[in-house]
C-alpha cells in the first residue's frame, strides 16, 4: 500500500464531478417517475424522498468520514464500530449491489446511442463490453484521470439539460403552473416503484468515501463538494421533471423512449440528439465513478484477509488496485442482460441494507466513543439521531413493500435481492472455516 504522500490526489472541483456521477449523473433514469406517480405525485415524491433518504445518509457519511477519512470508507467504519463480521457484511453487500448497479449503465448507453444509431441495439453486448473494459482501463490509470474525465463529461451531461430547460420556458405558450401535490389515485405498488426510482437516482453518498486518502484535505473537501453536488442534483431533477410536465409529453412514451423524446417534443430532432449524447456521457461518467469507488473495497478487505490476497495488489506504475478493477469488470460483463426495472429493485434493496449498518455504526460510536474527535458532528444527541435515522428506514420499508406487492417480475427481483443479502452469512462461515483468526 503506498503512503498517502505517494498518491496523486484529486482536487475539490474534480471531486464534485466524481460525486455528481457517483450519485446521479443527471436526470437520465428518472423518466419512469411520471408514469408511476403521475403529474400530481411526481414532484412531491421527488422533493420529499431525498429529505428522508439522502439527507440522513449525507450527514452520517460526513461525520463518520471526518472521524476516519481512510481508504475503504464505509467498510472500515462498520468494521471498527461493529466488528469484523459486520464489516464483512458491509463490504460484501456493497460489492454485490455495485455489480448490479454497474450493469445498468452500459445498457443505458446503448439505449441513448440507439436514438440516432438504431443499429447499435442489435450489437448491445459488444458495445457494453467495450464500455466496461474501456472504463476499467481508465480506472487503472488512477483517480486523477477519472476526475478529469468526470469533469469533462459533467459538462456534456448538463449542457443539453440546461438547453432543454431554457427552450421549454421560452417556447411554452400560456401560463406555467405546478400541479397540485397529491398522492391520490396512486396504487401502493406504483408508489413503491416511484420511491425506488427516486432512491436509485439519489444513492451512493457513502461510496465516495472509499478513496478518501486520495483526496486533498478530505474532511473539508467532502463537506463542500457533497453540499454542492446535492444541490446540483436536486435542482436538475426538479427542473427537468417540471419541464416534462409542462410539455404535456405522454408519461409512458417518456418512460419508454427516455429523455431524448422530451428534447424532440420541445425543439425537434436536433435537441433529441444532444440529449442522447448527454445520456451517453452520463452512462460513461457514472460507470467510471462507481467503479472507482467499489474497486477500493475488495482491496482493503483483502488486506484484512477477508478476501483473497491478490485483490489488494496494486499496479506497479499507477498504484491502483488493478486486480480488483479487472475482477469487477469480469463480473459486470456477465450481468448486462437484466432488465432496468429488476436491476433497480435489486440495487436499492441491497444498498439499503448496507446503509443501515452505517447508521447503526454512527449510533454505536456516539455511545462508545463520545469524546473521539469529530471535525464534523451532526448537531443532535443520540435520541435525535435515532429519530432522524428512522426516516430512511421507513422509506426503505415502504419501497420494498411496494415492490413485493407489484408484478411477479418485481417480486422475483426483490426475492433475488434478499437471497443476495443472505449470501453474506454463507460466505462468512466459509471464511471462518478457512481463517483461524476469525473462528472466535
C-alpha positions as CSV (number, residue, x, y, z in Angstrom):
1,X,0.0,0.0,0.0
2,X,1.6,3.3,-1.0
3,X,1.9,6.1,1.6
4,X,-0.7,8.9,1.3
5,X,2.1,11.2,0.1
6,X,2.9,8.9,-2.8
7,X,-0.7,9.0,-4.1
8,X,-1.8,11.6,-6.7
9,X,-4.7,13.4,-5.1
10,X,-8.0,14.7,-6.5
11,X,-9.0,18.4,-6.1
12,X,-12.4,19.6,-4.8
13,X,-13.6,20.7,-8.2
14,X,-12.9,17.3,-9.6
15,X,-14.4,15.6,-6.5
16,X,-17.7,17.5,-7.1
17,X,-17.8,16.0,-10.6
18,X,-17.0,12.5,-9.3
19,X,-19.7,12.8,-6.6
20,X,-22.2,14.0,-9.2
21,X,-21.6,11.0,-11.3
22,X,-21.4,8.5,-8.4
23,X,-24.8,9.7,-7.0
24,X,-26.6,11.0,-10.1
25,X,-25.1,11.6,-13.5
26,X,-28.0,13.9,-14.5
27,X,-31.7,13.1,-14.8
28,X,-31.2,10.1,-17.1
29,X,-33.0,7.2,-15.5
30,X,-35.6,9.4,-13.8
31,X,-38.1,9.1,-16.7
32,X,-40.3,6.3,-15.2
33,X,-41.2,8.6,-12.2
34,X,-44.0,10.3,-14.0
35,X,-45.6,7.0,-15.2
36,X,-45.5,5.7,-11.6
37,X,-46.6,8.8,-9.7
38,X,-48.4,11.0,-12.2
39,X,-48.2,14.7,-12.5
40,X,-49.5,15.4,-9.0
41,X,-47.3,12.9,-7.2
42,X,-44.0,13.1,-9.1
43,X,-42.7,16.4,-7.7
44,X,-44.0,15.6,-4.2
45,X,-42.2,12.3,-4.1
46,X,-39.1,13.8,-5.8
47,X,-38.7,16.5,-3.2
48,X,-39.6,14.6,-0.1
49,X,-37.8,11.3,-0.7
50,X,-34.3,12.8,-0.8
51,X,-35.0,14.7,2.5
52,X,-35.9,11.3,4.2
53,X,-33.5,9.1,2.3
54,X,-30.4,11.2,1.3
55,X,-30.0,13.9,3.9
56,X,-29.6,11.5,6.9
57,X,-27.1,9.5,4.7
58,X,-25.1,12.6,3.8
59,X,-24.8,13.8,7.4
60,X,-23.9,10.3,8.6
61,X,-21.2,10.0,5.9
62,X,-19.8,13.4,6.8
63,X,-19.5,12.6,10.5
64,X,-18.0,9.1,10.1
65,X,-15.7,10.3,7.3
66,X,-14.4,13.1,9.5
67,X,-13.5,10.6,12.2
68,X,-11.9,8.1,9.8
69,X,-11.0,9.6,6.3
70,X,-9.3,6.4,5.1
71,X,-9.3,4.1,2.1
72,X,-12.2,1.7,2.4
73,X,-14.6,4.3,3.8
74,X,-17.8,2.7,5.0
75,X,-16.3,-0.8,5.2
76,X,-13.7,0.4,7.7
77,X,-16.3,2.4,9.7
78,X,-18.6,-0.6,10.2
79,X,-15.7,-2.9,10.9
80,X,-14.4,-0.5,13.6
81,X,-17.8,0.1,15.2
82,X,-19.5,-3.3,14.9
83,X,-16.6,-5.8,14.4
84,X,-15.1,-7.9,11.6
85,X,-18.2,-9.9,10.9
86,X,-20.5,-6.9,10.2
87,X,-17.6,-5.2,8.4
88,X,-17.5,-8.1,6.1
89,X,-21.3,-7.9,5.6
90,X,-21.0,-4.3,4.7
91,X,-18.2,-4.9,2.2
92,X,-19.9,-8.0,0.7
93,X,-23.3,-6.3,0.3
94,X,-21.8,-3.2,-1.3
95,X,-19.8,-5.3,-3.7
96,X,-22.9,-7.2,-4.8
97,X,-25.1,-4.1,-5.1
98,X,-22.4,-2.4,-7.2
99,X,-22.2,-5.2,-9.7
100,X,-25.9,-4.8,-10.2
101,X,-25.6,-1.0,-10.4
102,X,-22.7,-1.1,-12.8
103,X,-24.6,-3.4,-15.2
104,X,-27.3,-0.7,-15.7
105,X,-25.1,1.9,-17.3
106,X,-23.7,0.2,-20.4
107,X,-27.3,-0.8,-21.2
108,X,-28.4,2.8,-20.8
109,X,-25.6,3.9,-23.1
110,X,-26.8,1.6,-25.8
111,X,-30.4,2.9,-25.4
112,X,-29.4,6.5,-25.8
113,X,-26.9,5.8,-28.6
114,X,-29.6,3.9,-30.4
115,X,-31.6,7.2,-30.7
116,X,-29.5,8.2,-33.7
117,X,-27.8,4.9,-34.5
118,X,-30.7,2.4,-34.2
119,X,-28.5,-0.5,-35.5
120,X,-26.5,-0.4,-32.2
121,X,-29.4,-2.0,-30.5
122,X,-28.5,-5.2,-32.4
123,X,-25.0,-5.1,-31.0
124,X,-25.8,-4.3,-27.4
125,X,-23.5,-6.9,-25.8
126,X,-20.3,-6.0,-27.8
127,X,-20.9,-2.2,-27.2
128,X,-21.5,-2.9,-23.5
129,X,-18.3,-4.9,-23.2
130,X,-16.3,-2.1,-24.9
131,X,-17.6,0.4,-22.3
132,X,-16.9,-1.9,-19.4
133,X,-13.3,-2.6,-20.4
134,X,-12.5,1.0,-21.5
135,X,-13.7,2.2,-18.1
136,X,-11.5,-0.5,-16.4
137,X,-8.5,0.9,-18.3
138,X,-9.3,4.4,-17.3
139,X,-9.6,3.4,-13.6
140,X,-6.3,1.5,-13.7
141,X,-4.7,4.8,-14.7
142,X,-5.8,6.3,-11.4
143,X,-8.2,8.7,-9.6
144,X,-6.9,11.9,-11.3
145,X,-7.7,10.8,-14.9
146,X,-11.1,9.6,-13.7
147,X,-11.7,13.0,-12.0
148,X,-10.6,14.9,-15.2
149,X,-12.8,12.8,-17.4
150,X,-15.7,13.2,-14.9
151,X,-15.3,17.0,-15.0
152,X,-15.5,17.0,-18.8
153,X,-18.4,14.5,-19.0
154,X,-20.4,16.5,-16.4
155,X,-20.3,19.5,-18.8
156,X,-21.5,17.3,-21.7
157,X,-24.3,16.0,-19.5
158,X,-25.5,19.3,-18.0
159,X,-25.3,21.4,-21.2
160,X,-28.2,19.7,-23.0
161,X,-30.3,19.6,-19.8
162,X,-29.8,23.4,-19.4
163,X,-30.8,23.9,-23.1
164,X,-33.9,21.8,-22.6
165,X,-35.0,23.8,-19.6
166,X,-34.3,27.2,-21.3
167,X,-36.1,26.3,-24.5
168,X,-39.0,24.8,-22.7
169,X,-39.6,28.0,-20.8
170,X,-39.0,30.1,-23.9
171,X,-41.4,28.1,-26.2
172,X,-44.1,27.4,-23.6
173,X,-47.4,29.0,-24.6
174,X,-49.8,30.0,-21.8
175,X,-49.4,30.2,-18.1
176,X,-46.9,27.9,-16.3
177,X,-48.0,26.1,-13.2
178,X,-47.0,23.5,-10.7
179,X,-49.5,20.6,-10.4
180,X,-51.2,20.5,-7.0
181,X,-49.2,17.9,-5.0
182,X,-51.2,14.8,-4.2
183,X,-50.8,11.1,-3.8
184,X,-54.5,10.4,-4.5
185,X,-55.0,7.6,-7.0
186,X,-51.5,6.2,-6.8
187,X,-51.6,2.5,-6.1
188,X,-49.3,1.1,-3.4
189,X,-47.1,-0.9,-5.9
190,X,-46.8,2.2,-8.1
191,X,-45.9,4.3,-5.1
192,X,-43.2,1.8,-4.1
193,X,-41.7,1.8,-7.6
194,X,-41.8,5.6,-7.6
195,X,-39.8,5.6,-4.4
196,X,-37.4,3.1,-5.8
197,X,-36.9,5.3,-8.9
198,X,-36.0,8.4,-6.8
199,X,-34.0,6.4,-4.3
200,X,-31.9,4.8,-7.1
201,X,-31.3,8.2,-8.7
202,X,-30.0,9.6,-5.4
203,X,-28.0,6.8,-3.8
204,X,-24.3,6.3,-3.3
205,X,-23.2,9.1,-0.9
206,X,-21.2,6.7,1.1
207,X,-19.4,5.2,-2.0
208,X,-17.5,8.4,-2.5
209,X,-15.5,7.9,0.8
210,X,-13.7,4.7,-0.2
211,X,-10.8,6.7,-1.7
212,X,-10.7,9.5,1.0
213,X,-6.9,9.2,1.2
214,X,-6.7,10.1,-2.4
215,X,-8.5,13.5,-1.9
216,X,-6.8,16.8,-1.0
217,X,-7.8,17.9,2.5
218,X,-10.5,15.2,2.6
219,X,-12.7,16.5,5.5
220,X,-13.1,20.0,4.2
221,X,-13.3,18.9,0.6
222,X,-16.0,16.3,1.2
223,X,-18.2,18.8,3.2
224,X,-18.1,21.4,0.4
225,X,-18.3,19.0,-2.5
226,X,-21.2,17.0,-1.1
227,X,-23.2,20.1,-0.4
228,X,-22.7,21.5,-3.9
229,X,-23.3,18.1,-5.5
230,X,-26.6,17.6,-3.6
231,X,-28.0,21.0,-4.6
232,X,-26.9,20.4,-8.2
233,X,-28.6,17.0,-8.3
234,X,-31.9,18.3,-6.8
235,X,-32.1,21.4,-9.0
236,X,-31.6,19.3,-12.1
237,X,-34.1,16.7,-11.1
238,X,-36.9,19.1,-10.1
239,X,-36.5,21.3,-13.1
240,X,-36.4,18.5,-15.7
241,X,-39.4,16.8,-14.1
242,X,-41.3,20.1,-14.1
243,X,-40.4,20.7,-17.8
244,X,-41.6,17.3,-18.7
245,X,-44.9,18.0,-17.0
246,X,-45.3,21.4,-18.8
247,X,-44.5,19.8,-22.2
248,X,-47.5,17.5,-21.9
249,X,-45.4,14.5,-23.0
250,X,-47.1,11.2,-22.6
251,X,-45.8,9.5,-19.5
252,X,-45.5,6.1,-21.0
253,X,-43.7,7.5,-24.0
254,X,-41.3,9.4,-21.8
255,X,-40.6,6.2,-19.7
256,X,-40.1,4.0,-22.8
257,X,-38.2,6.3,-25.1
258,X,-36.2,8.2,-22.5
259,X,-35.1,11.8,-22.1
260,X,-34.3,12.3,-25.9
261,X,-38.1,12.1,-26.5
262,X,-38.5,15.2,-24.3
263,X,-35.9,17.1,-26.4
264,X,-37.7,16.1,-29.6
265,X,-41.0,17.3,-28.3
266,X,-39.6,20.7,-27.1
267,X,-37.4,21.7,-30.0
268,X,-37.1,18.9,-32.6
269,X,-34.8,16.1,-33.5
270,X,-31.6,18.1,-33.1
271,X,-32.2,18.6,-29.4
272,X,-33.1,14.9,-29.1
273,X,-29.7,14.1,-30.5
274,X,-28.0,16.4,-27.9
275,X,-29.9,14.8,-25.1
276,X,-29.0,11.4,-26.3
277,X,-25.3,12.4,-26.4
278,X,-25.7,13.7,-22.8
279,X,-27.3,10.3,-21.8
280,X,-24.3,8.5,-23.3
281,X,-21.9,10.8,-21.4
282,X,-23.9,10.2,-18.2
283,X,-23.7,6.5,-18.5
284,X,-19.9,6.6,-19.1
285,X,-19.3,9.0,-16.3
286,X,-21.4,7.1,-13.7
287,X,-19.8,3.8,-14.7
288,X,-16.3,5.1,-14.2
289,X,-17.1,6.9,-11.0
290,X,-18.8,3.9,-9.4
291,X,-16.1,1.5,-10.5
292,X,-13.6,3.9,-8.9
293,X,-15.4,3.6,-5.5
294,X,-16.1,-0.1,-5.5
295,X,-12.7,-1.3,-6.5
296,X,-11.2,0.1,-3.3
297,X,-13.4,-2.1,-1.1
298,X,-12.1,-5.5,-2.1
299,X,-8.6,-4.1,-1.9
300,X,-8.9,-3.3,1.8
301,X,-11.0,-6.4,2.6
302,X,-8.1,-8.5,1.1
303,X,-5.7,-6.6,3.3
304,X,-7.8,-7.8,6.2
305,X,-7.7,-11.4,5.0
306,X,-11.5,-11.4,4.3
307,X,-10.9,-11.8,0.5
308,X,-8.1,-13.4,-1.4
309,X,-4.8,-11.5,-1.0
310,X,-4.4,-10.9,-4.7
311,X,-7.2,-8.4,-4.7
312,X,-5.1,-5.9,-2.9
313,X,-2.3,-6.0,-5.5
314,X,-1.5,-2.5,-6.8
315,X,-0.4,-1.6,-10.3
316,X,3.4,-1.1,-10.3
317,X,3.2,2.3,-12.0
318,X,-0.2,3.8,-11.3
319,X,-0.6,2.4,-7.7
320,X,-4.2,1.4,-8.3
321,X,-6.0,-1.9,-7.3
322,X,-5.9,-3.2,-10.8
323,X,-6.8,-6.8,-9.9
324,X,-9.9,-5.7,-8.1
325,X,-10.9,-3.5,-11.1
326,X,-10.4,-6.4,-13.5
327,X,-12.5,-8.8,-11.4
328,X,-15.3,-6.2,-11.0
329,X,-15.3,-5.8,-14.8
330,X,-15.4,-9.5,-15.5
331,X,-18.5,-9.9,-13.2
332,X,-20.3,-6.9,-14.7
333,X,-19.6,-8.3,-18.2
334,X,-22.0,-11.2,-17.3
335,X,-24.7,-9.0,-15.9
336,X,-25.8,-6.8,-18.7
337,X,-28.8,-8.9,-19.7
338,X,-31.0,-7.9,-16.7
339,X,-34.0,-5.5,-17.3
340,X,-33.7,-2.0,-15.9
341,X,-36.7,-2.4,-13.5
342,X,-35.3,-5.6,-12.0
343,X,-31.8,-4.1,-11.6
344,X,-33.3,-1.1,-9.9
345,X,-35.1,-3.2,-7.3
346,X,-32.1,-5.4,-6.6
347,X,-29.8,-2.4,-6.5
348,X,-31.7,-0.3,-4.0
349,X,-32.7,-3.2,-1.7
350,X,-29.1,-4.5,-1.3
351,X,-27.7,-0.9,-1.0
352,X,-30.3,0.0,1.7
353,X,-29.2,-3.0,3.9
354,X,-25.6,-1.9,3.8
355,X,-26.6,1.7,4.5
356,X,-28.4,0.6,7.6
357,X,-25.2,-0.8,9.1
358,X,-23.6,2.6,8.7
359,X,-26.4,4.2,10.6
360,X,-26.0,1.7,13.4
361,X,-22.3,2.3,13.4
362,X,-22.9,6.1,13.8
363,X,-25.1,5.4,16.9
364,X,-22.6,2.8,18.3
365,X,-19.7,5.2,18.1
366,X,-21.6,8.1,19.6
367,X,-22.3,5.8,22.6
368,X,-18.9,4.1,22.8
369,X,-16.6,7.0,21.9
370,X,-18.5,10.2,22.6
371,X,-15.2,12.2,23.0
372,X,-13.5,10.9,19.9
373,X,-12.5,13.9,17.7
374,X,-15.2,14.6,15.0
375,X,-14.3,17.6,12.9
376,X,-17.9,17.4,11.6
377,X,-20.5,16.4,14.1
378,X,-24.3,16.2,13.5
379,X,-25.8,18.7,16.0
380,X,-28.1,16.1,17.6
381,X,-27.9,13.8,20.6
382,X,-28.3,10.1,20.3
383,X,-32.1,10.3,20.7
384,X,-32.3,12.9,18.0
385,X,-30.1,10.8,15.7
386,X,-32.3,7.7,16.2
387,X,-35.4,9.7,15.3
388,X,-33.8,11.1,12.1
389,X,-32.3,7.7,11.1
390,X,-35.8,6.2,11.4
391,X,-36.8,8.2,8.3
392,X,-34.7,6.3,5.7
393,X,-35.7,3.0,7.3
394,X,-39.3,4.0,6.8
395,X,-38.8,4.9,3.1
396,X,-36.9,1.7,2.6
397,X,-39.6,-0.5,4.1
398,X,-42.4,1.2,2.1
399,X,-40.5,0.9,-1.2
400,X,-39.7,-2.8,-0.5
401,X,-43.3,-3.5,0.4
402,X,-44.5,-1.8,-2.8
403,X,-42.1,-3.9,-4.9
404,X,-43.2,-7.2,-3.1
405,X,-46.8,-6.4,-3.9
406,X,-46.1,-5.4,-7.5
407,X,-45.7,-7.6,-10.6
408,X,-44.3,-11.2,-10.5
409,X,-41.1,-10.0,-12.1
410,X,-40.6,-7.4,-9.4
411,X,-41.3,-10.0,-6.8
412,X,-38.6,-12.2,-8.2
413,X,-36.1,-9.3,-8.3
414,X,-36.9,-8.5,-4.6
415,X,-36.5,-12.2,-3.7
416,X,-33.2,-12.3,-5.5
417,X,-32.0,-9.3,-3.6
418,X,-33.0,-11.0,-0.3
419,X,-31.1,-14.1,-1.3
420,X,-28.1,-11.9,-2.2
421,X,-28.2,-10.4,1.3
422,X,-28.4,-13.8,2.9
423,X,-25.3,-14.9,1.0
424,X,-23.1,-12.8,3.2
425,X,-23.6,-15.2,6.1
426,X,-22.8,-18.2,4.0
427,X,-19.6,-16.7,2.8
428,X,-18.7,-15.5,6.3
429,X,-19.0,-19.1,7.6
430,X,-16.7,-20.3,4.8
431,X,-14.2,-17.6,5.8
432,X,-14.3,-18.7,9.4
433,X,-13.6,-22.3,8.4
434,X,-10.5,-21.2,6.4
435,X,-9.2,-18.4,8.6
436,X,-8.4,-19.5,12.1
437,X,-8.2,-15.8,13.4
438,X,-12.0,-15.4,12.6
439,X,-13.3,-18.5,14.4
440,X,-14.0,-16.8,17.7
